[in-house]
Structures are given as structure tokens and as C-alpha cells.
């Protein structure tokens, strides 16, 4: 018999964290190697209510499965309370599969979210997420487990939706001069890294163009110690106002972004980007592609080899600068 337990506090205690990391990396660590730094960051920065669901044989014993479920506490940009929950992950040890543990964890996650008023449960998509959706493919030794999870979701009434991707490029193989010619920065605009003097302009830009998640994520990260070097901005030469932004990362970033979550697979000097956006009143000038190119050059200058852009369906856009699919995910949700 297996017992499911809900843990709401002490999720980063050393003993529990070590168990979770051991289970995770023994199950899906070839595709998504998790370390203590990322695990601790994602749970300590999260503002949503959450619980870690654990599966053990009755009477204790080794951890057989684990799931992280959340109830969104933030309000929508229009002020209404959010109504969704998020299943951040489910991981079951290979030797414990086909015994109903994944189903039991999923059912417990649904019940937990429903009891807290969630009307919809998303797979991934949480603010401090590990995955944007259900992973697809991955290391051949682990791909069958991801396929089984997708099948379980469908069997339990989840709607399987569109696919999203993480994209990657080897910056050392790119011709940066050719990219600069292909994506020039329009006259009257400059690329620069963030400094505190730009905070009011950045706030106004994000409130105007990207209220909600991008706005909140950016200022939460700044308040948590994000470096100015991790925000690439476009400013107007006349007036100096911010008209474009992107978050960029390397291995030294104090706040890890999704592009470098799986940096153990990315070589000695990993880098990442996302999100990226341009002011609505300044679009149509090629500024988005130019900003992307500037960020690529910035990270290449830091010695980055593999650069990852996370959670996107804009493969054609990023492909213009040499990015291709690295990992794929199936979005999924269920009305509770």
C-alpha cells in the first residue's frame, strides 16, 4: 500500500530536498537535471499557495513519487482574482511505475486545488515553473515516462492543447557580423543594460505593454537581486525612454531564468533569454529582431556557448538568427 501525504511547509528542508532531488534525477535527470539551487529558488520565490504531495509505502520508507501543486494567489491585470491551479510536476520512480502512484498523485493534486477554489488546473505554466507543459521526447531512456504521463492526463480528462518549445543555438558557430547586417538596429534607438535610473521608465513600459506576468516577474526578480546585466533594453535616443526589453541569463545570474534551468546539459558557459518584447507604438521597425540580435551579441561577449530561449511557439522568428528546437512540451489543462 502507498500513502499520499500533503506537505505545506518545510519544502526546502535539507532532508526532504535531498530526497526529492534524488528521486527526480533518478527518474528524469537525463532530460532535466535538477539541482538544489534551482529547486530552492523556485519554491522560495513563489507567492502562490502550494503543497508537495509525496507517495511512500505505508509505514514510511523511500520516496516513490512526488508532485508539486499550487493555487494561484495573484490577481489578474484587471484586478479580478485568478481562478486557476497549477500542477508544477509529477515524478514517479521508475521501479514504482505501473502501480497507480502517478494516478493517485494526480487525483490528490486535483482535489487539493479544487478544495481551494481553483476552477481549472494547468500542467506547468506556474509563475516559478519547472515546465511550461507536459514534456515530450527527451532522453530515450526517459521518453516513455513522459508519454505515459501525457496518456494519464488524457485519461483523466485533461485537454491536450498546443505544443510549445525551448529553442537553442550554439553562439560560437554563429556569424555575428552577418546577423548584425540581417537585423540592424533602426536609427534613433540604442541597446543598453539596465541600471536603477531606468526603473521608472521600465515600469511604465511594462505596465503599458505587458501588465501581469511579465511586469510582475521582472520586478520580483529585480527585488530578489537580479543584476542589471540580466535585463537588455532598447531605449529611444531622444528622451531615453525604454521601448523594448528582454531578460537574459548566464551561469552567474543571481536569479536563474528558464533558459538556464537545465544548464548542466548546456556546456561550460550556458546562457538564456526570455521574455522579450517591444512597445506597441514602436513596432514594424524590426526592433524585436534587432533586440534579440543585441542580446545574442551580449551573451556571446560573455563567452556563452549554448543559448536557450524558453517556452515559445515563435520558431520561425527565432530561427532567423539560428535557433532551433531543443525541447518540446504539450500544454494541458482541466476544468475542475
N, C-alpha and C positions, 0 to 999 in steps of 0.2 A: 504494500500500500504506500502511496505517495501523498504527502500532506503539503498543501499550498498555504503559505504564510505571507501576510502583507506586512511590510516594514515601512514605516513612515519617517523614522528618524535614524540618525547614525548611519546613513547610507555610504558615507565615506570613511567609516571606521576602518582602521588598518586591516583587521581580520576579515571583515566582510568584503572589503575591496579586493583583497588578495584572492579570496575565493571566486569572486565574480571575474576577475582578470584571468585566472587560471581556467575557469570554465569557458569563457569567451574565446581565449586564444587557442585552447584545445579543440574548439568546435569550428570557429570561423576565422581564426587568426591568420591564415594564409592569405585570405582575401581582404580582411580588415583587421590588421594588427592593432590591438588596443593597449595603451599604456596608462599608468596611474595618473600622469599629468592631464591627459585628455579626459579621463573618467572623472577626476576630481573637479576639473574646470566646468564640465557640462552640468554637473549636479550642484556645484556651489553657486554658480551664477544664475541658475534657474529660479524664476519667481513664481512659477505655477505650482499648485499643489501636486505632489507626486508620491508614488509608493513603489517600492521594489517588491515584486512578488517572487518568492523563492519556492522551489519544489525540492523536497527531501523525502527520503523514506521515513515513515512514521518511527518516532523514537530518535530522530536525528540522523547523523551520518552525512556523507558527502553531498554537496550541492549537485543536483541533477539537471536543474533548469532554472532560468531566471527571466523575468520580464520587468520592464520599467514602463509604468503608465502614469499619465498626467491629466490634470483638469485645468484648462486654460483659465488664468485669473485676470488676464489683461482685457481691457476694453477695446472695442473696435474703434477705428478713426472717427466714426460719427458719435462715439460716446456710449453706444449700446454694449451691454456685456456680451462677451463671446459665449458660445454655446457648445463648444467642441472639447473633446478629449483627444489625447494622442497616445498611441502605443509606440513608445520610442524604440523598443526592441524586444524580441523573444529569442532566447538562445537555449537549446537543449543539448546536453552532452551526447555525442554520437552513440555511445553504448546504451543510452537510456531512451533512444527514439523508438517509435512504433509501440509505445506503451501508453499513449494517451496523455502524456505530460504536456506537450505543446497545446493540445486541445483544452486541457484543464487550466493552463496559464492564460490562454486567450479568453476563455469563459470568465475567469476571475477578473481579468482586466476590463472586460465589458461590464460586468456587474459593478466593479469599483467606480467606473466612470459614470454609469447610469445612476448610481446612488447619489452622486454629487451633482446631478442635474445636467450632465452632458447629453446633448441630443444627437451628436454624431461622433464617431471615433475614427480618427485618421491613423493610418500606418505611417510613422515618421511625421515629418513636417513640423514637429515641435520646435519651439524657439531655440533651445540649445539641444539640437537634434544630433543623432549619430547617423541617421539615414533619412533621405527625403521620401523614401517609399520602401517597398519590398525589393531587396537586392535581386538582380538577375545575373546569371552566369557566374563569374568569379573563378577562383581556382578550381580545376576539375575535381579535386578531392572533396570540395565543399559545395559545388554547384547543385548537386542533387538535394541537399538540405534546403537551399533557397527555393528550389522548385517545389519541394514538399510544403514549405511554408505558404507559398503562393496558392497551392491547391487547397490547403487548410483554410485559408482566408475565404476562398470562393465557396467552399463547402459550408462555411458558417455565415454566408450571406453578405460578405463584403463585395462591393462593386469594384472590379479591377478596371482601372482607368488608363490614362495615357502613360507613356514612358518618358522618363527624364534621364539625363546623362551627366556624368562627370567627364570633362574633356581634358586632354593633356597634350603637351608639346615639349620637345627637347629643345630648350633655348639655345644650347650650344650648336645645334645644327641649323638654326635659322639665320638667314641673311638679313641682318638688322638694317643695313643700308637700303636694301630692296624694299623692306617693309616700310621704311620711312618715306620712300618715294610713292608707295602704294597708298599709304594712309597719312598724308601730311596734315599738320595742324593748321587750320584756317587762320589767316591774318587777324590780329586783334584778340587772340586768345593765347594763354600760356599754361603750361603744366607745372605744378608745384606740389610739394608735400605739405601736409597740414601743419600749422602751428596755432597756438591758442588765440592769436589775434583774429583768426578766421572763424572762430566758433560762432559768433552771431550770424555771419553770412551763411555758414554751413547749415545752421539751424533753420534759417529762413528758406534756404534752397530745399532742404529735405521736407519741411512742413508743406511747402508749396507743391512739390512734385512727388514725394514718396512718403506720405504720412503713414503711420502704422509701423509695420515690422522693420523696414529699412531705417526709418528715423530712430525708433527705439533701440534697435540693435547697435546702431552706430554710437549713440550717446551712452548707452550702457557700457559698451566696450571702452570708450574714452574714460568714463568714470572708473572703470576697473583697471586702468593702467595702460591702455593701448598707446603705442608710440605714434608720434606724428608721422614717422616714416611708413606707417601702415595705412595711411589714407592718401591716395593720389587724387589731386584735384585739378579741375580746369577752372581758370579764372579769366574774367574779361580784363584786358589791359586797361581799358577805360573804366575806372571805378573800382577795379579789383574784386568784383563780386563773384562768388562761386556759382558756376553754371554746369558743373559736372563733377562726379565723384566716383571713386572706386576704392574698396578696401583691398589691400594687398598684404601678403604674409611671407615670411620666411621662417626658418627654424628658430630664430631668436625672438620672434614676435611674442610679447608678453601674453597676449590673448590669441590663442590658436584659432584660425578660421578654418572652415570646412575644406578649403583647398589643401591644407596640410594636415588634416586629421590622420591620414594613412601614410605619413611621411616615412615610415620605416620601409615602404615599398618604393620610395621616390629617389633614392640615391643619397649622396653625401650632403648636397645642398638643395633641399626642396623649396618650392615656392608655390604660392596660390593667389587667386584673385576671385573676388565676388563679394557683394554685388557690384554692379556698375550701372550708371545712369546719367542722362543729360537733361538739363532743363527743357521743358516743353517749348519754350519760346526761342530756343536756340538749336532746334533740331533741323535736319535737312542740310547741314553743312559738313557732314562727315565727322562730327566731333566725337561720336561714340567710338568709331573705329580708331580715330586718332588717339583718343584717351587710352584705349586698350593697347595700342602700339607703344605709347609712352610708358605704360605700366610694365609691358614686356621688357622694354629697354632698361627701366629702373631695376627690375629684378635680375636681368642679365648682368647688369653692372655690379650686383651684389654676389655674383658667382653662381646664381641658381642654374641648375641643370634642368630637372623636370619641373614643369609648372602645371598646376591643375586648376581648372575653372569648374566649380561645383554646380550641380543642380540646375540644369538648363535644358531647354529644347531648341536653342538657337545654334544648332550645329553648323548651319551654312554661314552665319555671321562670323562665328569664331574660327571657322575653317579658313576664312580669308587670310588669317595670319598663321596658319599652320597647325591649328588644334584639331585633334580627332578624338573619337570616343574612347574613353578609358574604362569606365564603369557605367552600368545601366541599372535603373530602378523602375519598378511598376508602382504607380500611385494607386492607392486603395483606400476606401472608406466605407463605413456602415452607419446607417441611421439606427439609433438605439431605440 
